[in-house]
Amino acid sequence: MTKKNQHVVPHKDGWAVKGAGNAKATAIHPTQQSAITQARDIARNQGSEMLIHGTNGRIRERNTYGKDPYPPEG
């Protein structure tokens, strides 16, 4: 299984969870919160990142699960 960052993005039917580079959504949810829950579970299992997009499509939050290659100092 490859480690793909998981994106929570707006969708015409609600909110979608999409793996980075995938053309199709992994799942479509009626609420952003339910999409975030699934994306977080996938990212934790894969040790990847979860990126949450706002209604305008811009990234508003990101969380890293697993090893962070660039941890902050101090």
Secondary structure by P-SEA (a helix, b strand, c coil): ccbbbbbbccccccbbbbcccccccccccccaaaaaaaaaaaaaaacbbbbbbccccccccccccccccccccc
